[in-house]
């Protein structure tokens, strides 16, 4: 039943962020796009993450994501199709010289590292996709990325070399 509700929300409305409450003590896990969960808004409205940061202060822990290459399901007039976009920035290009397919970095653990501080305090583009992007838009990063300073928006990031599309089921 939960899946049917989520599917109906995605197909019939503009709902793209889900909040799921579980019995983890006082923890609430929220999964959403970088632009929705960031501590500061990179867009023209106050995002959920910014509201949570205002309400909970340091108790709100935001984890951003990015990838060098992202394949995803895009919904167009003819239904869903798989699209792929690429985005290179200082954080995900580190994977080009690594044998690891991803990494996790908690910003509080690198406050004394000058190299990481130079990276984390620079404004750069991060992948933030919408469900409906046209094929021609994949050639223009402004359609599928947002610019922000990682340390201002998140407490940590998970960075991938490549991510694949979700599997759609009937």
PAGU-798098 format. One record per residue: x, y, z of N, C-alpha, C in turn; residue in three letters. Coordinates in nm, 3 decimals. Layout:
NODE    n_east   n_north      n_up   ca_east   ca_north     ca_up    c_east   c_north      c_up   code
NODE         X         Y         Z         X          Y         Z         X         Y         Z    ala
...
END
This chain:
NODE    n_east   n_north      n_up   ca_east   ca_north     ca_up    c_east   c_north      c_up   code
NODE     0.082    -0.119     0.000     0.000      0.000     0.000     0.087     0.126     0.000    unk
NODE     0.198     0.124     0.078     0.287      0.240     0.081     0.342     0.270    -0.059    unk
NODE     0.383     0.164    -0.129     0.437      0.185    -0.262     0.333     0.246    -0.355    unk
NODE     0.208     0.203    -0.346     0.102      0.256    -0.430     0.080     0.405    -0.400    unk
NODE     0.088     0.440    -0.274     0.072      0.581    -0.236     0.186     0.663    -0.293    unk
NODE     0.311     0.617    -0.274     0.427      0.689    -0.328     0.417     0.701    -0.480    unk
NODE     0.379     0.593    -0.546     0.368      0.593    -0.692     0.262     0.694    -0.737    unk
NODE     0.149     0.697    -0.669     0.043      0.792    -0.705     0.090     0.936    -0.684    unk
NODE     0.163     0.961    -0.576     0.214      1.096    -0.551     0.311     1.141    -0.658    unk
NODE     0.398     1.051    -0.702     0.495      1.086    -0.806     0.428     1.104    -0.942    unk
NODE     0.337     1.014    -0.976     0.273      1.019    -1.107     0.169     1.128    -1.121    unk
NODE     0.101     1.163    -1.012    -0.013      1.253    -1.021     0.007     1.390    -0.957    unk
NODE     0.124     1.415    -0.902     0.149      1.545    -0.841     0.296     1.578    -0.855    unk
NODE     0.336     1.687    -0.797     0.475      1.729    -0.805     0.555     1.684    -0.683    unk
NODE     0.504     1.589    -0.608     0.571      1.541    -0.488     0.698     1.465    -0.526    unk
NODE     0.811     1.509    -0.474     0.939      1.444    -0.504     1.020     1.415    -0.378    unk
NODE     0.972     1.458    -0.261     1.042      1.437    -0.135     0.949     1.363    -0.041    unk
NODE     1.001     1.259     0.022     0.922      1.179     0.114     0.987     1.182     0.251    unk
NODE     0.906     1.197     0.353     0.953      1.191     0.490     0.895     1.064     0.551    unk
NODE     0.985     0.980     0.601     0.942      0.854     0.658     0.986     0.850     0.803    unk
NODE     0.892     0.836     0.894     0.924      0.831     1.035     0.937     0.686     1.078    unk
NODE     1.041     0.657     1.151     1.062      0.521     1.200     1.096     0.524     1.347    unk
NODE     1.102     0.411     1.407     1.132      0.401     1.549     1.283     0.389     1.570    unk
NODE     1.352     0.502     1.554     1.497      0.505     1.571     1.530     0.602     1.684    unk
NODE     1.454     0.599     1.791     1.474      0.696     1.897     1.420     0.829     1.851    unk
NODE     1.507     0.929     1.848     1.463      1.062     1.806     1.513     1.097     1.666    unk
NODE     1.541     0.997     1.585     1.594      1.021     1.451     1.480     1.019     1.350    unk
NODE     1.484     1.115     1.260     1.391      1.120     1.148     1.476     1.124     1.023    unk
NODE     1.458     1.029     0.933     1.536      1.021     0.810     1.454     1.079     0.696    unk
NODE     1.513     1.173     0.623     1.447      1.236     0.509     1.535     1.215     0.387    unk
NODE     1.475     1.165     0.281     1.547      1.142     0.157     1.494     1.238     0.053    unk
NODE     1.582     1.315    -0.008     1.538      1.410    -0.109     1.655     1.460    -0.192    unk
NODE     1.624     1.539    -0.293     1.727      1.598    -0.378     1.813     1.695    -0.297    unk
NODE     1.936     1.716    -0.343     2.024      1.812    -0.276     1.957     1.947    -0.256    unk
NODE     1.887     1.994    -0.357     1.822      2.125    -0.349     1.711     2.132    -0.247    unk
NODE     1.657     2.017    -0.207     1.547      2.015    -0.109     1.596     1.997     0.034    unk
NODE     1.710     1.929     0.053     1.753      1.897     0.189     1.870     1.981     0.238    unk
NODE     1.926     2.066     0.153     2.040      2.149     0.191     2.004     2.243     0.306    unk
NODE     2.102     2.273     0.389     2.081      2.364     0.503     2.049     2.506     0.457    unk
NODE     2.099     2.544     0.342     2.070      2.675     0.284     2.018     2.653     0.143    unk
NODE     1.926     2.733     0.103     1.863      2.715    -0.027     1.950     2.769    -0.140    unk
NODE     1.966     2.687    -0.243     2.040      2.729    -0.363     1.942     2.775    -0.471    unk
NODE     1.814     2.778    -0.436     1.711      2.814    -0.532     1.627     2.929    -0.477    unk
NODE     1.524     2.968    -0.548     1.449      3.091    -0.517     1.346     3.077    -0.405    unk
NODE     1.340     2.965    -0.338     1.245      2.951    -0.227     1.314     2.886    -0.108    unk
NODE     1.252     2.896     0.008     1.307      2.834     0.128     1.280     2.685     0.121    unk
NODE     1.387     2.607     0.110     1.372      2.462     0.095     1.347     2.395     0.230    unk
NODE     1.307     2.270     0.226     1.279      2.191     0.346     1.400     2.187     0.439    unk
NODE     1.518     2.162     0.383     1.640      2.155     0.464     1.668     2.284     0.538    unk
NODE     1.644     2.397     0.471     1.666      2.526     0.536     1.568     2.546     0.652    unk
NODE     1.444     2.505     0.632     1.345      2.514     0.741     1.383     2.424     0.859    unk
NODE     1.431     2.303     0.827     1.474      2.211     0.933     1.597     2.265     1.007    unk
NODE     1.690     2.325     0.934     1.809      2.384     0.996     1.770     2.501     1.086    unk
NODE     1.672     2.582     1.043     1.625      2.693     1.126     1.558     2.643     1.253    unk
NODE     1.483     2.535     1.240     1.409      2.481     1.354     1.498     2.402     1.450    unk
NODE     1.586     2.317     1.395     1.663      2.224     1.478     1.810     2.259     1.492    unk
NODE     1.857     2.360     1.422     1.997      2.401     1.433     2.093     2.288     1.402    unk
NODE     2.190     2.266     1.490     2.291      2.163     1.468     2.236     2.021     1.481    unk
NODE     2.115     2.007     1.530     2.052      1.874     1.539     2.010     1.822     1.401    unk
NODE     1.999     1.914     1.303     1.968      1.872     1.167     2.098     1.837     1.098    unk
NODE     2.112     1.714     1.053     2.234      1.662     0.990     2.200     1.630     0.845    unk
NODE     2.258     1.706     0.753     2.226      1.692     0.612     2.341     1.624     0.536    unk
NODE     2.307     1.522     0.458     2.405      1.452     0.375     2.369     1.475     0.229    unk
NODE     2.459     1.539     0.155     2.439      1.561     0.012     2.495     1.445    -0.068    unk
NODE     2.462     1.441    -0.196     2.513      1.337    -0.285     2.555     1.399    -0.417    unk
NODE     2.645     1.330    -0.485     2.683      1.370    -0.620     2.747     1.252    -0.690    unk
NODE     2.756     1.261    -0.823     2.819      1.156    -0.903     2.879     1.218    -1.028    unk
NODE     2.984     1.156    -1.077     3.042      1.196    -1.206     2.942     1.168    -1.318    unk
NODE     2.879     1.051    -1.312     2.782      1.012    -1.416     2.656     0.959    -1.348    unk
NODE     2.542     1.009    -1.392     2.414      0.970    -1.334     2.319     0.926    -1.445    unk
NODE     2.273     0.801    -1.436     2.166      0.753    -1.525     2.038     0.749    -1.443    unk
NODE     1.927     0.791    -1.501     1.804      0.804    -1.425     1.683     0.787    -1.515    unk
NODE     1.569     0.764    -1.454     1.442      0.755    -1.525     1.384     0.896    -1.538    unk
NODE     1.361     0.939    -1.661     1.304      1.070    -1.685     1.165     1.052    -1.746    unk
NODE     1.069     1.124    -1.693     0.931      1.111    -1.743     0.901     1.220    -1.843    unk
NODE     0.874     1.178    -1.966     0.836      1.271    -2.072     0.692     1.244    -2.114    unk
NODE     0.650     1.307    -2.221     0.514      1.291    -2.272     0.483     1.147    -2.313    unk
NODE     0.586     1.072    -2.354     0.567      0.933    -2.398     0.597     0.831    -2.288    unk
NODE     0.609     0.875    -2.164     0.640      0.784    -2.053     0.784     0.801    -2.007    unk
NODE     0.834     0.700    -1.939     0.969      0.707    -1.882     1.073     0.657    -1.981    unk
NODE     1.190     0.721    -1.978     1.305      0.674    -2.055     1.430     0.700    -1.971    unk
NODE     1.533     0.621    -1.997     1.658      0.636    -1.922     1.744     0.742    -1.989    unk
NODE     1.790     0.835    -1.909     1.878      0.942    -1.955     2.006     0.934    -1.872    unk
NODE     2.113     0.990    -1.926     2.241      0.994    -1.855     2.299     1.134    -1.866    unk
NODE     2.347     1.185    -1.753     2.414      1.315    -1.749     2.549     1.299    -1.680    unk
NODE     2.640     1.388    -1.711     2.770      1.389    -1.644     2.791     1.526    -1.579    unk
NODE     2.865     1.525    -1.471     2.895      1.648    -1.401     3.029     1.629    -1.333    unk
NODE     3.121     1.720    -1.358     3.251      1.709    -1.295     3.274     1.832    -1.209    unk
NODE     3.317     1.809    -1.085     3.352      1.917    -0.994     3.469     1.870    -0.909    unk
NODE     3.516     1.954    -0.819     3.633      1.920    -0.738     3.612     1.796    -0.651    unk
NODE     3.489     1.773    -0.609     3.464      1.659    -0.519     3.454     1.527    -0.594    unk
NODE     3.382     1.525    -0.706     3.366      1.395    -0.773     3.483     1.362    -0.865    unk
NODE     3.563     1.461    -0.904     3.678      1.428    -0.988     3.785     1.354    -0.909    unk
NODE     3.779     1.357    -0.777     3.872      1.278    -0.695     3.858     1.128    -0.724    unk
NODE     3.742     1.088    -0.770     3.720      0.947    -0.801     3.792     0.903    -0.929    unk
NODE     3.832     0.996    -1.012     3.900      0.959    -1.136     4.039     0.901    -1.111    unk
NODE     4.096     0.929    -0.995     4.227      0.875    -0.961     4.220     0.773    -0.848    unk
NODE     4.101     0.725    -0.819     4.080      0.630    -0.710     4.034     0.496    -0.765    unk
NODE     4.064     0.391    -0.692     4.013      0.259    -0.731     3.880     0.229    -0.663    unk
NODE     3.829     0.325    -0.587     3.702      0.310    -0.518     3.590     0.370    -0.603    unk
NODE     3.470     0.308    -0.606     3.360      0.362    -0.686     3.284     0.477    -0.616    unk
NODE     3.311     0.500    -0.488     3.243      0.606    -0.413     3.322     0.636    -0.287    unk
NODE     3.285     0.747    -0.220     3.340      0.777    -0.089     3.239     0.858    -0.009    unk
NODE     3.256     0.855     0.123     3.176      0.933     0.217     3.272     1.025     0.290    unk
NODE     3.236     1.153     0.300     3.318      1.246     0.376     3.230     1.323     0.473    unk
NODE     3.269     1.318     0.599     3.202      1.395     0.703     3.286     1.520     0.726    unk
NODE     3.228     1.635     0.702     3.304      1.759     0.700     3.369     1.791     0.834    unk
NODE     3.307     1.754     0.945     3.364      1.781     1.076     3.497     1.708     1.097    unk
NODE     3.519     1.601     1.023     3.643      1.523     1.037     3.761     1.581     0.959    unk
NODE     3.737     1.682     0.877     3.846      1.739     0.796     3.864     1.889     0.818    unk
NODE     3.824     1.937     0.935     3.835      2.081     0.962     3.979     2.129     0.967    unk
NODE     4.074     2.041     0.998     4.215      2.078     1.003     4.291     2.047     0.874    unk
NODE     4.223     1.995     0.775     4.286      1.957     0.648     4.268     2.072     0.549    unk
NODE     4.379     2.143     0.518     4.368      2.261     0.432     4.324     2.228     0.289    unk
NODE     4.363     2.112     0.238     4.320      2.074     0.103     4.169     2.054     0.099    unk
NODE     4.117     1.979     0.196     3.972      1.957     0.200     3.898     2.089     0.224    unk
NODE     3.951     2.174     0.309     3.885      2.302     0.336     3.878     2.388     0.210    unk
NODE     3.981     2.384     0.126     3.977      2.459     0.000     3.868     2.403    -0.092    unk
NODE     3.852     2.272    -0.093     3.749      2.210    -0.177     3.610     2.239    -0.123    unk
NODE     3.590     2.217     0.006     3.456      2.225     0.066     3.402     2.368     0.078    unk
NODE     3.488     2.467     0.063     3.442      2.606     0.075     3.428     2.675    -0.061    unk
NODE     3.444     2.599    -0.169     3.428      2.656    -0.303     3.289     2.627    -0.358    unk
NODE     3.234     2.724    -0.429     3.106      2.705    -0.496     3.128     2.620    -0.620    unk
NODE     3.049     2.515    -0.635     3.059      2.428    -0.752     2.924     2.369    -0.785    unk
NODE     2.915     2.307    -0.902     2.789      2.248    -0.947     2.777     2.104    -0.901    unk
NODE     2.657     2.069    -0.850     2.626      1.933    -0.807     2.499     1.887    -0.877    unk
NODE     2.494     1.760    -0.910     2.380      1.704    -0.980     2.256     1.709    -0.892    unk
NODE     2.149     1.764    -0.944     2.020      1.769    -0.878     1.915     1.753    -0.987    unk
NODE     1.863     1.633    -1.000     1.773      1.602    -1.111     1.627     1.615    -1.073    unk
NODE     1.549     1.646    -1.172     1.405      1.646    -1.162     1.353     1.526    -1.239    unk
NODE     1.234     1.482    -1.214     1.182      1.363    -1.282     1.157     1.387    -1.430    unk
NODE     1.136     1.510    -1.470     1.104      1.538    -1.610     1.207     1.626    -1.678    unk
NODE     1.308     1.567    -1.734     1.410      1.641    -1.808     1.406     1.590    -1.952    unk
NODE     1.414     1.681    -2.046     1.411      1.643    -2.187     1.552     1.604    -2.233    unk
NODE     1.558     1.523    -2.338     1.686      1.473    -2.388     1.783     1.588    -2.420    unk
NODE     1.736     1.694    -2.482     1.823      1.805    -2.520     1.880     1.876    -2.397    unk
NODE     1.809     1.869    -2.283     1.855      1.937    -2.163     1.976     1.867    -2.100    unk
NODE     2.000     1.741    -2.134     2.114      1.670    -2.077     2.247     1.728    -2.126    unk
NODE     2.244     1.809    -2.229     2.366      1.872    -2.281     2.400     2.002    -2.209    unk
NODE     2.309     2.050    -2.124     2.330      2.179    -2.056     2.327     2.156    -1.905    unk
NODE     2.442     2.157    -1.839     2.447      2.129    -1.694     2.354     2.216    -1.609    unk
NODE     2.325     2.337    -1.649     2.237      2.423    -1.570     2.098     2.362    -1.552    unk
NODE     2.056     2.270    -1.642     1.926      2.206    -1.631     1.924     2.093    -1.528    unk
NODE     2.038     2.039    -1.493     2.039      1.925    -1.401     2.138     1.940    -1.285    unk
NODE     2.188     2.061    -1.263     2.278      2.086    -1.150     2.236     2.213    -1.077    unk
NODE     2.283     2.223    -0.955     2.270      2.346    -0.877     2.408     2.384    -0.828    unk
NODE     2.433     2.514    -0.815     2.560      2.560    -0.761     2.545     2.587    -0.613    unk
NODE     2.639     2.535    -0.534     2.642      2.567    -0.393     2.778     2.536    -0.334    unk
NODE     2.800     2.586    -0.214     2.921      2.558    -0.138     2.890     2.440    -0.047    unk
NODE     2.960     2.328    -0.064     2.926      2.207     0.014     2.918     2.230     0.164    unk
NODE     3.016     2.297     0.221     3.022      2.314     0.367     2.907     2.401     0.419    unk
NODE     2.852     2.489     0.337     2.740      2.572     0.380     2.609     2.496     0.378    unk
NODE     2.601     2.393     0.294     2.474      2.324     0.272     2.460     2.190     0.344    unk
NODE     2.572     2.123     0.367     2.566      1.986     0.420     2.667     1.965     0.532    unk
NODE     2.645     1.857     0.604     2.738      1.813     0.708     2.831     1.705     0.655    unk
NODE     2.789     1.640     0.548     2.865      1.531     0.488     2.816     1.512     0.345    unk
NODE     2.892     1.434     0.268     2.849      1.400     0.132     2.890     1.258     0.100    unk
NODE     2.807     1.197     0.016     2.840      1.069    -0.046     2.861     1.100    -0.193    unk
NODE     2.978     1.064    -0.246     3.012      1.096    -0.384     3.039     0.965    -0.458    unk
NODE     2.973     0.950    -0.572     2.980      0.827    -0.652     3.049     0.855    -0.786    unk
NODE     3.114     0.752    -0.839     3.166      0.761    -0.975     3.052     0.755    -1.073    unk
NODE     2.960     0.662    -1.049     2.845      0.648    -1.137     2.729     0.586    -1.062    unk
NODE     2.611     0.630    -1.096     2.489      0.573    -1.038     2.393     0.537    -1.149    unk
NODE     2.317     0.430    -1.129     2.224      0.383    -1.230     2.082     0.422    -1.200    unk
NODE     1.993     0.402    -1.295     1.853      0.442    -1.279     1.778     0.347    -1.186    unk
NODE     1.672     0.398    -1.128     1.583      0.312    -1.051     1.510     0.219    -1.146    unk
NODE     1.467     0.106    -1.094     1.390      0.010    -1.173     1.242     0.040    -1.154    unk
NODE     1.170     0.061    -1.263     1.026      0.087    -1.254     0.950    -0.044    -1.268    unk
NODE     0.853    -0.063    -1.185     0.770     -0.181    -1.188     0.626    -0.142    -1.217    unk
NODE     0.554    -0.228    -1.289     0.413     -0.201    -1.316     0.329    -0.232    -1.195    unk
END
